[in-house]
Amino acid sequence: MAEHRVRVTQDSASRWRRRAGEYDTLAEALAAAEPGDTVTVRPGTFRENVLLDKPVTIVPAQGPGTVRIDPPSGVALTVTAAATVRDLVVEGGDSTTPAVLVTGPEATPSFSGCRVETRSATGIEVTGGARPTLRGCVVTNPGGLGLRLRGPDTAAAFEDCEVAAAGQAGLAVLGGATAALDRCRVHHASGAGVLLSDPGSAAELTGCEIYEIRGSGVQAEAQAGGRLVDCEIHRVTGNGLTLDGEAELVLTGCRVHDLPENGADLRGRARLSLANSTVRDFGRGALSVWDQGTEAVAESCEIHGSTGEYPALWVSDGARLTLTDCSLHDLPDALFVLDRDSAATAEGCSFSRIRSSAVSVSGGATVSLASCRVQEAGTGLWFRDHGSGGLLTDCEISDVATGVIVTKGADPVLRACTVRASTDAGVYVSAQGRGTFEDCRVSQGKGFGFHIIDGCRTQLTRCRAEHNQRAGFEFSEPGPVTEGCISDDVGAAPVPSAPAPPGGGAGPGPAGGRGPGLGSSYGSTDVPAPRTAQLTTVAPLLASAAAGSAAISPIPDCRPAEEALAELDSLVGLATVKQEVRTLIDLISVGRRRRQAGLKAPSLRRHLVFTGAPGTGKTTVARLYGEILASLGVLQRGHLVEVARVDLVGEHIGSTAIRTAAAFDRARGGVLFIDEAYALAPEDGARDFGREAIDTLVKLMEDHRDEVVVIVAGYTAEMERFLSANPGVSSRFSRTIGFPDYTADELLEIARSQCAEHEYALSEETEEALLEHFGGMERGPNFGNGRTARQVFETMVERHAVRIAHLADPSTEELQLLVPADLPTAPLP
């Protein structure tokens, strides 16, 4: 047995007591070793049951894999002390015992580079308060569990370890034990990759991968808990995560994908928290949440790519779900909430490319959605039956078949929500559905804006409908209650005319068979007819009579576009600018008329780049442009929000996106004017937050492309750098308008207008002196153009005041007249 001989090497502290020795068996060597000694083992297979009950080190003499421990029965390796084991191979094959047993409160061993290749009940079992550390170890056990931890005070740490095969769970943490896994892999196991059970049992996994599991990736039950950070779970035959019996899991930065069942299935008052994680390519659901008291919370997560035909998020039997800043896309259905006491809350979430319903609420369940976006879906939100409802605030629904459906007694509340570009109705209420809609807007739909049938008692307050092809509001029967609602297809209230002579055929009565109370006494035939007669005639009047509410009113007129254009024309100079703006307005105006005629309208990029030096009128033109677009119905308000870098860029990570989004929100319905936009993209901006502002702005412009016009302004050369800062910037700003410097004649004209506005006058000599003064100014980067002209005027007013103050009784002409001596270059008197 020379090839099996082992050697005991003394530590330096005990060398004075005895010599090193060689022994024929591991048992003899270990019996002779003292704490701190190293047992060096020559290559071979040792068919003995090894016990490490001292803090010794055991290593192969010739490297990893050369020493095997393979007894005929029983536990191959038992560790009860703070021993160190390196590079051994442990086999064994007793189906009633573990291959490696670490037990007892003194057992704090360190294993490194070891392999357990066995068909035992458990590959490695840790119990009795033991606390081992394993690094770079591999366990293969097709006959049973891979790793098992049992009992309170029992804990183990695994680093860069692998469970390569297991006939049962890869890792089982039971009876209050705890495990910490760092960069580990668990694969080709059955039942579960990781099993957590019993109160107090917990596991923390960091950077781990769980895959090829015949069962669930992670199964937690009976009040156990776990935390996974930067982990990946995929290619399992069951659920990615299964939680039951008040278990709790927390996932951060994890990926769960390629699953035939659910990403996570929760029952029995379990709780799941997901943050910055992705769930994709699942066959049933991403999250299925069942039972009273069961709860799932997801923040900044992405859910997409369903391979089945089930809702991605399923909440039923009184369970609860909370979503914050999550993205759900490419799904058959996104969120289904069923049964009384079930509830879902979503804030700042997006639902896109949903083949059927983005949100469906039934069975008395409720939802609360705030600042959510639904885009490209069959149905945006469907409230299906009695007791189903909830509150939606500031939500956007676009490019859907139907925006909101309310039926069979459902009664949601929607506030400040918008529905855009629906192919059917924007809002559809039927079959005793109710619903309260406050400050909601439906626009650019191919059907009706608000379509309410069956006499449903829907309440509409300050709602707005515009650019809907069939009609803004369609009420087939009395029932809806309206207050302060407006539509662009309702004509202004006609002025009653004098009664027609008897028998004249123009007296009160049905007009064209449309409905009651609409005879010629309500106006002449010159009043344009609405797109559907029922909108402005029968429905509102019947509803008003039944409920005492006001009829739908026309959208209030803005300042006519021609007035704003006239103000633009009155500006000094800017001939090319005026022509560019008029061309844009003509394109928009004709496009609108084409839509009204049922023709396709050109898709216009309304966002602009203004280039030129300061003081050339860029802000003024931006303000007028917003007014004109509002008067044409392109923008809701047309107001101007002017910002610069300081308003958009924050001091720390994350604050820039918040500031940019806040500025964009203030500009909703109007124009966001970013002056000196090139400052967001400095030449040496690798660590600058300005690029985050640009990226955020580009995304917001796409998500709200019909709600805000963005104009960026600055020097010509610098703006070219800005446009190249992000690939999406140049595509969204397809038109650049250049603002040239004012000529000396134009600066004089500005000075004249300032005089007229403030009731001053210029003598002929003064105008000649001013023209010469403006012509001699240096046109450098600090030249202020119109601002310079105004500053010159203000200086002249001050010098005029100094001069006139010395006169005892100045005349009216002297109080008004500015002379050459008042110019800034003239010597003071």
Buried (B, 14 or more C-beta within 10 A) or exposed (E): EEEBBBBBEBBEEEEEEEEEBBBEBBBBBBEBBBEBBBBBBBBBBBBBBBBBBBBBBBBBBEEBBBBBBBBEEBBBBBBBBBBBBBBBBBBBBBEEBBBBBBBBEBBBBBBBBBBBBBBBBBBBBBBBBBBBBBBBBBBBBBBBBBBBBBBBEBBBBBBBBBBBBBBBBBBBBBBBBBBBBBBBBBBBBBBBBBBBBBBBBBBBBBBBBBBBBBBBBBBBBBBBBBBBBBBBBBBBBBBBBBBBBBBBBBBBBBBBBBBBBBBBBBBBBBBBBBBBBBBBBBBBBBBBBBBEBBBBBBBBBBBBBBBBEBBBBBBBBBBBBBBBBBBBBBBBBBBBBBBEBBBBBBBBBBBBBBBBBBBBBBBBBBBBBBBBBBBBBBBBBBBBBBBBBBBBBBBBBBBBBBBBBBBBBBBBBBBBBBBBBBEBBBBBBBBBBBBBBBBBBBBBBBBBBBBBBEBBBBBBBBBBBBBBBBBBBBBBBBBBBBEBBBBBBBEEEEEEEEEBEEEEEBEBEEBEEBBBBBBBBBBEEEEEBBBBBBBBBBBBBBBBEBBEBBBBBBBEEBEEBEBBBEBBEEBBBBEEBBEBBBEBBEBBBEBBEEBEEEEEBEEEEBBBBBBBBBBBBBBBBBBBBBBBBBBBBBBBBBBBBBBBBEBBBBEEEEEBBEBBBEBBBBBBBBBBBBBBBBBBBBEEBEEBBBBBBBBBBBBBBEBBBBBBBBBBBBBBEBBBBBBEBBEBBBEBBEEBBBBBBBEBEBBBBBBBBBBEEEEBEBEEEBBEBBBBBBEEEEEEEEBBBBBBBBEBBEBBBEBBEEBBEEEEEBEEEEBBBBBBBBBEEBEEE
